[in-house]
Protein backbone atom coordinates (compact mmCIF):
# COMPACT_ATOMS: atom_id res chain seq x y z
CA UNK A 1 0.00 0.00 0.00
CA UNK A 2 1.16 3.55 -0.70
CA UNK A 3 2.30 5.41 2.39
CA UNK A 4 2.21 9.07 3.33
CA UNK A 5 3.08 11.18 6.34
CA UNK A 6 1.44 14.45 7.35
CA UNK A 7 3.76 16.37 9.65
CA UNK A 8 1.76 19.04 11.44
CA UNK A 9 3.64 22.18 12.48
CA UNK A 10 1.08 24.93 12.08
CA UNK A 11 1.47 26.57 15.49
CA UNK A 12 3.49 29.56 16.67
CA UNK A 13 4.97 27.91 19.75
CA UNK A 14 4.56 30.85 22.13
CA UNK A 15 5.54 28.79 25.19
CA UNK A 16 9.11 28.63 23.91
CA UNK A 17 9.57 32.35 24.57
CA UNK A 18 11.45 32.90 21.30
CA UNK A 19 10.85 35.10 18.25
CA UNK A 20 11.21 32.03 16.04
CA UNK A 21 8.61 29.26 16.30
CA UNK A 22 9.75 26.05 17.99
CA UNK A 23 9.64 23.93 14.83
CA UNK A 24 12.41 26.03 13.26
CA UNK A 25 14.76 26.15 16.25
CA UNK A 26 17.99 24.19 15.83
CA UNK A 27 18.86 21.00 17.70
CA UNK A 28 21.95 19.06 16.79
CA UNK A 29 22.87 21.72 14.25
CA UNK A 30 19.63 21.91 12.23
CA UNK A 31 15.95 22.81 12.72
CA UNK A 32 13.67 20.42 14.61
CA UNK A 33 11.47 19.79 11.57
CA UNK A 34 14.37 18.53 9.50
CA UNK A 35 15.07 15.79 12.02
CA UNK A 36 11.41 14.73 11.88
CA UNK A 37 11.32 14.64 8.08
CA UNK A 38 14.53 12.61 8.09
CA UNK A 39 13.28 9.87 10.39
CA UNK A 40 10.16 9.28 8.28
CA UNK A 41 12.20 9.26 5.08
CA UNK A 42 14.64 6.77 6.62
CA UNK A 43 11.83 4.45 7.73
CA UNK A 44 10.03 4.46 4.37
CA UNK A 45 12.25 5.57 1.45
CA UNK A 46 9.28 5.97 -0.93
CA UNK A 47 7.01 7.77 1.55
CA UNK A 48 5.15 10.90 0.40
CA UNK A 49 5.60 13.63 3.01
CA UNK A 50 3.36 16.66 3.52
CA UNK A 51 4.60 19.40 5.84
CA UNK A 52 1.80 21.58 7.22
CA UNK A 53 3.06 25.07 8.09
CA UNK A 54 1.52 28.52 8.53
CA UNK A 55 1.24 29.95 5.02
CA UNK A 56 3.23 33.02 6.09
CA UNK A 57 6.18 30.75 6.97
CA UNK A 58 6.62 29.13 3.55
CA UNK A 59 9.34 31.49 2.33
CA UNK A 60 11.21 31.30 5.66
CA UNK A 61 11.16 27.48 5.54
CA UNK A 62 12.46 27.47 1.99
CA UNK A 63 15.30 29.76 3.10
CA UNK A 64 16.13 27.33 5.91
CA UNK A 65 16.21 24.42 3.46
CA UNK A 66 18.71 26.31 1.31
CA UNK A 67 20.79 27.35 4.33
CA UNK A 68 21.05 23.79 5.64
CA UNK A 69 21.24 22.15 2.19
CA UNK A 70 18.15 20.11 3.07
CA UNK A 71 16.83 18.11 0.13
CA UNK A 72 14.48 15.41 1.49
CA UNK A 73 11.38 15.55 -0.75
CA UNK A 74 8.26 17.05 0.82
CA UNK A 75 5.31 19.20 -0.14
CA UNK A 76 4.17 22.26 1.81
CA UNK A 77 0.55 22.69 2.84
CA UNK A 78 -0.95 25.74 4.54
CA UNK A 79 -2.16 25.12 8.08
CA UNK A 80 -5.56 26.12 9.43
CA UNK A 81 -6.77 27.94 12.52
CA UNK A 82 -6.62 24.74 14.60
CA UNK A 83 -4.87 21.38 14.54
CA UNK A 84 -8.07 19.79 13.23
CA UNK A 85 -8.13 22.18 10.29
CA UNK A 86 -4.41 21.75 9.64
CA UNK A 87 -4.73 17.95 9.50
CA UNK A 88 -7.80 18.23 7.27
CA UNK A 89 -5.84 20.47 4.89
CA UNK A 90 -3.11 17.84 4.81
CA UNK A 91 -5.58 15.04 4.10
CA UNK A 92 -7.21 17.08 1.33
CA UNK A 93 -3.79 17.47 -0.35
CA UNK A 94 -2.83 13.80 -0.43
CA UNK A 95 -2.20 12.83 -4.06
CA UNK A 96 -3.70 9.33 -3.79
CA UNK A 97 -7.05 8.02 -2.54
CA UNK A 98 -6.02 4.65 -1.11
CA UNK A 99 -3.15 3.73 1.17
CA UNK A 100 -1.94 4.62 4.64
CA UNK A 101 -1.16 7.95 6.26
CA UNK A 102 0.78 8.65 9.44
CA UNK A 103 -0.23 11.93 11.10
CA UNK A 104 2.59 13.20 13.29
CA UNK A 105 3.50 16.26 15.32
CA UNK A 106 6.34 17.98 13.50
CA UNK A 107 8.00 18.81 16.81
CA UNK A 108 8.34 15.12 17.81
CA UNK A 109 11.66 14.37 16.08
CA UNK A 110 12.60 11.38 18.28
CA UNK A 111 10.01 8.86 17.17
CA UNK A 112 11.73 5.55 16.47
CA UNK A 113 11.72 4.01 13.03
CA UNK A 114 10.32 0.79 14.51
CA UNK A 115 7.30 2.68 15.84
CA UNK A 116 6.64 4.18 12.40
CA UNK A 117 6.93 0.78 10.73
CA UNK A 118 4.65 -0.88 13.27
CA UNK A 119 2.10 1.91 12.92
CA UNK A 120 1.84 1.30 9.17
CA UNK A 121 1.67 -2.48 9.60
CA UNK A 122 -1.08 -2.28 12.23
CA UNK A 123 -3.12 0.36 10.37
CA UNK A 124 -3.05 -1.82 7.26
CA UNK A 125 -4.57 -4.67 9.29
CA UNK A 126 -7.03 -2.91 11.58
CA UNK A 127 -7.56 0.57 10.13
CA UNK A 128 -5.67 2.56 12.76
CA UNK A 129 -2.57 2.58 14.95
CA UNK A 130 -2.11 5.04 17.81
CA UNK A 131 1.29 5.26 19.54
CA UNK A 132 1.00 5.32 23.35
CA UNK A 133 3.27 4.86 26.36
CA UNK A 134 2.64 3.67 29.91
CA UNK A 135 2.45 6.07 32.82
CA UNK A 136 5.26 5.91 35.36
CA UNK A 137 3.90 8.30 37.98
CA UNK A 138 0.90 7.92 40.25
CA UNK A 139 -2.32 9.41 38.92
CA UNK A 140 -5.02 11.44 40.64
CA UNK A 141 -8.24 12.90 39.29
CA UNK A 142 -9.13 16.40 40.51
CA UNK A 143 -12.83 17.27 40.71
CA UNK A 144 -14.51 20.64 40.33
CA UNK A 145 -14.55 20.99 44.11
CA UNK A 146 -10.76 20.67 44.21
CA UNK A 147 -10.81 17.25 45.86
CA UNK A 148 -8.75 14.50 44.27
CA UNK A 149 -9.17 10.75 43.99
CA UNK A 150 -6.62 8.05 43.24
CA UNK A 151 -6.74 6.42 39.79
CA UNK A 152 -5.32 3.05 38.75
CA UNK A 153 -2.60 4.04 36.31
CA UNK A 154 -2.58 0.66 34.55
CA UNK A 155 -5.88 1.64 32.94
CA UNK A 156 -4.42 4.79 31.34
CA UNK A 157 -1.93 5.56 28.57
CA UNK A 158 -0.16 8.72 27.40
CA UNK A 159 -0.98 9.36 23.74
CA UNK A 160 1.73 10.29 21.26
CA UNK A 161 2.01 10.45 17.50
CA UNK A 162 2.26 9.01 14.89
CA UNK A 163 -1.41 8.21 14.61
CA UNK A 164 -1.69 6.17 11.45
CA UNK A 165 -4.81 5.30 9.47
CA UNK A 166 -6.17 3.89 6.25
CA UNK A 167 -6.59 6.99 4.10
CA UNK A 168 -10.19 6.35 3.08
CA UNK A 169 -11.37 5.98 6.67
CA UNK A 170 -9.56 8.97 8.17
CA UNK A 171 -10.66 11.20 5.29
CA UNK A 172 -14.25 10.14 5.95
CA UNK A 173 -13.80 10.84 9.67
CA UNK A 174 -12.60 14.40 9.00
CA UNK A 175 -15.72 15.30 7.01
CA UNK A 176 -17.52 16.25 10.26
CA UNK A 177 -17.59 19.69 11.85
CA UNK A 178 -14.82 20.36 14.36
CA UNK A 179 -15.76 19.71 18.00
CA UNK A 180 -14.04 20.53 21.33
CA UNK A 181 -13.53 16.85 22.13
CA UNK A 182 -11.34 16.39 19.06
CA UNK A 183 -8.03 16.64 20.93
CA UNK A 184 -6.18 14.46 18.40
CA UNK A 185 -6.79 12.41 15.28
CA UNK A 186 -7.81 9.32 17.24
CA UNK A 187 -10.77 11.15 18.78
CA UNK A 188 -11.94 12.23 15.31
CA UNK A 189 -11.69 8.62 14.12
CA UNK A 190 -13.53 7.33 17.20
CA UNK A 191 -16.39 9.75 16.60
CA UNK A 192 -17.38 7.55 13.64
CA UNK A 193 -17.92 4.68 16.07
CA UNK A 194 -14.68 2.96 15.10
CA UNK A 195 -12.35 1.48 17.73
CA UNK A 196 -8.72 2.64 17.59
CA UNK A 197 -5.84 0.22 17.95
CA UNK A 198 -3.01 1.12 20.35
CA UNK A 199 0.64 0.30 19.68
CA UNK A 200 3.69 0.89 21.92
CA UNK A 201 5.38 4.24 21.37
CA UNK A 202 8.82 5.23 22.64
CA UNK A 203 9.19 7.34 25.81
CA UNK A 204 11.81 9.70 24.35
CA UNK A 205 9.35 10.72 21.62
CA UNK A 206 8.71 14.03 23.36
CA UNK A 207 6.82 16.97 21.93
CA UNK A 208 9.27 19.87 21.98
CA UNK A 209 7.35 22.73 23.56
CA UNK A 210 9.46 24.48 26.22
CA UNK A 211 13.11 25.58 26.58
CA UNK A 212 13.65 22.58 28.88
CA UNK A 213 12.52 20.29 26.06
CA UNK A 214 15.17 21.82 23.80
CA UNK A 215 17.85 21.04 26.39
CA UNK A 216 16.61 17.46 26.68
CA UNK A 217 16.55 17.17 22.88
CA UNK A 218 20.21 18.17 22.71
CA UNK A 219 20.98 15.51 25.33
CA UNK A 220 19.14 12.82 23.34
CA UNK A 221 21.08 13.74 20.20
CA UNK A 222 24.39 13.66 22.07
CA UNK A 223 23.95 10.09 23.32
HELIX and SHEET records of a PDB file:
HELIX    1   1 UNK A   14  UNK A   16  5                                   3    
HELIX    2   2 UNK A   22  UNK A   24  5                                   3    
HELIX    3   3 UNK A   32  UNK A   43  1                                  12    
HELIX    4   4 UNK A   55  UNK A   57  5                                   3    
HELIX    5   5 UNK A   58  UNK A   67  1                                  10    
HELIX    6   6 UNK A   83  UNK A   92  1                                  10    
HELIX    7   7 UNK A  113  UNK A  126  1                                  14    
HELIX    8   8 UNK A  153  UNK A  155  5                                   3    
HELIX    9   9 UNK A  167  UNK A  173  1                                   7    
HELIX   10  10 UNK A  185  UNK A  190  1                                   6    
HELIX   11  11 UNK A  211  UNK A  222  1                                  12    
SHEET    1   A 7 UNK A  75  UNK A  78  0                                        
SHEET    2   A 7 UNK A  48  UNK A  53  1                                        
SHEET    3   A 7 UNK A   3  UNK A   9  1                                        
SHEET    4   A 7 UNK A 100  UNK A 105  1                                        
SHEET    5   A 7 UNK A 157  UNK A 166 -1                                        
SHEET    6   A 7 UNK A 128  UNK A 134 -1                                        
SHEET    7   A 7 UNK A 198  UNK A 200  1                                        
SHEET    1   B 2 UNK A  26  UNK A  27  0                                        
SHEET    2   B 2 UNK A  30  UNK A  31 -1                                        
SHEET    1   C 2 UNK A 139  UNK A 142  0                                        
SHEET    2   C 2 UNK A 148  UNK A 151 -1                                        
END                                                                             
